[in-house]
């Protein structure tokens, strides 16, 4: 397979999502509406905490920055799952895989769709956080780049794994997908240090890449040196989880083809 053909077929998946969004305000508005609500809500909360607290902490940098990064992670994951669920809702799987489209091309298209949608959400969040609440990302320095990259890779991994779960268990299992960021957040230490968790939760936290991001973010705000070893550990975990998620999805896909589970996604079964 040539590189040009791979890009063309993956781009077709992205183009389909673009056409869906262009033709539906209900799909377009959520790209920026909910992140805007989160930024405004948490922005005023952090401003209030700065006014009433005498701890000398900058809650805008600690809490609002954490909300922004966590929302970005959730948007990355949901960018993959939403593009996948569009095919579930429209019963489009048999149409897709009746073509020469390969699984790697399909997954690459989902990832590219997520990049586009999460970039829009991130731009809106940065604009609101900076202009309305004075959150300066220059204070985080260049560390912000690997942190965003780590969250992106782990978000893609969770998104692909969630798609595999829906493919294996059926369309109704999409309700297992939406709560995943909320379930992960308490273990990831988004708003508090991992040390405040019970010992068993700390063990789980060390196995979650986002915990390294938010621990280092708090160190920067507190004026302490960051742990590059911890960040490297989180990055290695994120890549490992991404490879594992891709392997899991391919295994589920092959099982669905072999056992006829794809029939649950055919147009004839609607209703």
C-alpha positions as CSV (number, residue, x, y, z in Angstrom):
1,X,0.0,0.0,0.0
2,X,1.4,3.4,-1.0
3,X,1.6,6.2,1.5
4,X,-0.6,8.4,-0.7
5,X,-3.4,5.8,-0.7
6,X,-3.2,5.5,3.1
7,X,-3.5,9.2,3.6
8,X,-6.3,9.4,1.0
9,X,-8.4,6.7,2.7
10,X,-7.8,8.0,6.2
11,X,-8.6,11.5,5.0
12,X,-12.0,10.1,3.7
13,X,-12.9,9.3,7.3
14,X,-12.1,12.8,8.4
15,X,-14.0,14.3,5.4
16,X,-17.1,12.3,6.3
17,X,-17.0,13.8,9.9
18,X,-16.5,17.3,8.4
19,X,-19.6,16.9,6.2
20,X,-21.6,15.6,9.2
21,X,-20.6,18.7,11.2
22,X,-21.2,21.1,8.4
23,X,-24.7,19.9,8.0
24,X,-25.7,19.9,11.6
25,X,-25.5,22.7,14.2
26,X,-26.2,20.1,16.9
27,X,-22.8,18.4,16.1
28,X,-20.9,21.7,15.6
29,X,-21.9,23.7,18.8
30,X,-20.7,21.1,21.3
31,X,-17.2,21.4,20.0
32,X,-16.8,24.7,21.9
33,X,-20.0,25.3,23.9
34,X,-19.3,22.9,26.8
35,X,-15.7,23.8,27.2
36,X,-16.6,27.4,27.2
37,X,-19.1,26.7,30.0
38,X,-16.4,24.9,32.0
39,X,-13.9,27.7,31.6
40,X,-16.4,30.3,32.7
41,X,-17.7,28.3,35.7
42,X,-14.2,27.3,37.0
43,X,-12.8,30.7,36.1
44,X,-15.2,32.5,38.5
45,X,-14.7,29.7,41.1
46,X,-10.9,30.2,41.1
47,X,-11.3,34.0,41.1
48,X,-13.5,33.7,44.2
49,X,-11.1,31.4,45.9
50,X,-8.2,33.8,45.3
51,X,-10.3,36.6,46.9
52,X,-11.3,34.7,50.1
53,X,-8.2,32.5,50.6
54,X,-5.2,33.6,52.6
55,X,-3.1,30.7,51.7
56,X,-1.1,32.6,49.1
57,X,-1.9,30.2,46.4
58,X,-2.8,31.2,42.8
59,X,-6.0,29.1,42.2
60,X,-6.2,30.3,38.7
61,X,-2.9,28.6,37.8
62,X,-3.6,25.5,39.8
63,X,-7.3,24.7,39.4
64,X,-8.2,26.5,36.2
65,X,-5.1,25.1,34.5
66,X,-6.0,21.6,35.7
67,X,-9.6,22.0,34.4
68,X,-8.3,23.2,31.0
69,X,-5.9,20.3,30.6
70,X,-8.4,17.7,31.8
71,X,-11.1,19.0,29.5
72,X,-8.6,18.8,26.6
73,X,-7.9,15.1,27.5
74,X,-11.7,14.4,27.6
75,X,-12.2,16.1,24.3
76,X,-9.4,14.0,22.7
77,X,-11.0,10.8,23.9
78,X,-14.5,11.8,22.9
79,X,-13.3,13.0,19.5
80,X,-12.3,9.4,18.7
81,X,-15.4,7.8,20.3
82,X,-17.9,10.3,18.8
83,X,-16.5,9.7,15.3
84,X,-16.8,6.0,15.8
85,X,-20.3,6.2,17.3
86,X,-21.4,8.2,14.3
87,X,-20.9,4.9,12.3
88,X,-22.7,3.0,15.0
89,X,-25.7,5.3,15.1
90,X,-26.0,5.3,11.3
91,X,-25.4,1.6,10.9
92,X,-22.6,2.4,8.5
93,X,-20.0,-0.3,9.4
94,X,-20.9,-2.8,6.7
95,X,-20.7,0.0,4.1
96,X,-17.2,1.0,5.4
97,X,-15.7,-2.4,5.5
98,X,-17.2,-3.6,2.3
99,X,-14.6,-1.2,0.8
100,X,-10.8,-1.9,0.7
101,X,-10.5,0.3,3.8
102,X,-8.0,-1.3,6.3
103,X,-8.3,-1.1,10.0
104,X,-5.2,1.0,10.3
105,X,-6.6,3.5,7.9
106,X,-9.9,3.6,9.8
107,X,-8.2,4.2,13.2
108,X,-5.9,6.8,11.7
109,X,-9.0,8.6,10.4
110,X,-10.6,8.5,13.8
111,X,-7.4,9.9,15.4
112,X,-7.2,12.7,12.8
113,X,-10.8,13.6,13.5
114,X,-10.0,13.8,17.2
115,X,-7.0,16.1,16.5
116,X,-9.3,18.5,14.6
117,X,-12.1,18.6,17.1
118,X,-9.9,18.7,20.2
119,X,-7.8,21.5,18.7
120,X,-11.0,23.6,18.3
121,X,-11.9,23.0,22.0
122,X,-8.4,23.8,23.2
123,X,-8.3,27.1,21.2
124,X,-11.6,28.2,22.8
125,X,-10.4,27.2,26.3
126,X,-7.1,29.0,25.9
127,X,-8.8,32.1,24.6
128,X,-11.3,32.3,27.5
129,X,-8.8,31.4,30.2
130,X,-6.2,33.9,29.0
131,X,-8.4,36.9,28.1
132,X,-11.1,36.6,30.8
133,X,-9.2,35.1,33.8
134,X,-5.6,36.0,33.2
135,X,-4.3,32.4,33.1
136,X,-0.8,32.7,31.6
137,X,0.7,29.5,30.1
138,X,4.1,31.1,29.8
139,X,4.5,30.3,33.5
140,X,4.4,26.6,32.8
141,X,7.2,27.0,30.3
142,X,8.1,24.4,27.7
143,X,6.9,21.6,29.9
144,X,3.4,22.4,28.7
145,X,4.2,20.8,25.3
146,X,5.1,17.2,26.6
147,X,2.2,17.5,29.0
148,X,-0.3,18.2,26.3
149,X,1.3,15.4,24.1
150,X,1.0,12.9,27.0
151,X,-2.6,13.7,27.6
152,X,-3.3,13.5,23.9
153,X,-1.7,10.0,23.5
154,X,-3.5,8.6,26.5
155,X,-6.8,10.2,25.4
156,X,-6.4,8.5,22.0
157,X,-5.7,5.2,23.8
158,X,-8.8,5.4,25.9
159,X,-10.9,6.4,23.0
160,X,-9.8,3.4,20.9
161,X,-10.3,1.1,23.8
162,X,-13.8,2.5,24.4
163,X,-14.6,1.9,20.7
164,X,-13.5,-1.7,21.0
165,X,-15.8,-2.1,24.0
166,X,-18.8,-0.8,22.0
167,X,-17.8,-3.0,19.0
168,X,-17.7,-6.1,21.2
169,X,-20.7,-5.5,23.4
170,X,-23.0,-3.8,21.0
171,X,-24.4,-0.3,20.4
172,X,-26.2,-0.1,23.8
173,X,-22.8,-0.3,25.6
174,X,-22.0,3.3,24.5
175,X,-23.1,4.3,28.0
176,X,-19.9,2.7,29.3
177,X,-18.0,5.2,27.2
178,X,-19.2,8.6,28.4
179,X,-18.3,8.2,32.2
180,X,-14.7,7.1,31.5
181,X,-13.1,10.5,32.1
182,X,-15.1,11.0,35.3
183,X,-14.0,7.5,36.6
184,X,-10.4,8.2,35.8
185,X,-10.3,11.7,37.3
186,X,-10.2,10.8,41.0
187,X,-7.2,8.5,40.5
188,X,-5.4,11.0,38.2
189,X,-5.0,13.6,40.9
190,X,-6.4,16.4,38.7
191,X,-7.3,18.8,41.5
192,X,-5.2,17.5,44.4
193,X,-1.8,15.7,45.0
194,X,-1.7,12.0,44.6
195,X,-0.3,11.8,48.1
196,X,-3.8,12.7,49.5
197,X,-5.3,9.4,48.1
198,X,-5.5,6.2,50.0
199,X,-2.6,3.8,49.4
200,X,-4.5,1.5,47.0
201,X,-5.6,4.5,44.9
202,X,-2.1,5.8,44.8
203,X,-1.0,2.6,43.2
204,X,-3.6,3.0,40.5
205,X,-2.6,6.6,40.1
206,X,1.0,5.7,39.4
207,X,-0.3,3.6,36.5
208,X,-2.2,6.4,34.9
209,X,-0.2,8.8,32.7
210,X,-2.2,12.0,33.6
211,X,-1.2,11.8,37.2
212,X,2.4,12.7,36.2
213,X,1.2,15.7,34.3
214,X,-0.8,17.2,37.1
215,X,1.8,16.5,39.7
216,X,4.4,18.3,37.7
217,X,2.0,21.2,37.0
218,X,1.5,21.7,40.7
219,X,5.3,21.6,41.3
220,X,5.7,24.4,38.7
221,X,3.0,26.6,40.3
222,X,4.6,26.0,43.7
223,X,8.0,27.0,42.4
224,X,9.6,23.6,42.8
225,X,11.6,21.6,40.2
226,X,9.7,19.1,38.1
227,X,10.3,15.4,38.0
228,X,11.3,14.6,34.4
229,X,11.7,10.9,35.4
230,X,8.0,10.8,36.4
231,X,7.0,12.6,33.2
232,X,9.0,10.1,31.2
233,X,7.3,7.3,33.0
234,X,3.9,8.7,32.2
235,X,4.9,9.1,28.6
236,X,6.1,5.5,28.3
237,X,2.8,4.3,29.9
238,X,0.8,6.4,27.5
239,X,2.5,4.9,24.4
240,X,2.2,1.4,25.9
241,X,-1.5,1.9,26.5
242,X,-2.0,3.2,22.9
243,X,-0.3,0.2,21.4
244,X,-2.4,-2.1,23.7
245,X,-5.6,-0.3,22.8
246,X,-4.9,-0.7,19.0
247,X,-4.2,-4.4,19.5
248,X,-7.4,-4.8,21.5
249,X,-9.5,-3.0,18.9
250,X,-8.0,-5.2,16.1
251,X,-8.7,-8.4,18.0
252,X,-12.3,-7.3,18.7
253,X,-12.8,-6.4,15.1
254,X,-11.5,-9.8,13.9
255,X,-13.7,-11.5,16.4
256,X,-16.7,-9.5,15.2
257,X,-16.0,-10.4,11.6
258,X,-15.5,-14.1,12.4
259,X,-18.6,-14.5,14.5
260,X,-20.9,-12.3,12.6
261,X,-21.3,-9.7,15.3
262,X,-21.2,-7.0,12.6
263,X,-24.8,-8.0,11.9
264,X,-25.8,-5.9,14.9
265,X,-24.7,-2.8,13.0
266,X,-26.4,-3.4,9.7
267,X,-29.2,-1.3,8.4
268,X,-31.5,-4.3,8.3
269,X,-31.4,-4.5,12.1
270,X,-32.6,-1.0,12.7
271,X,-35.7,-1.0,14.8
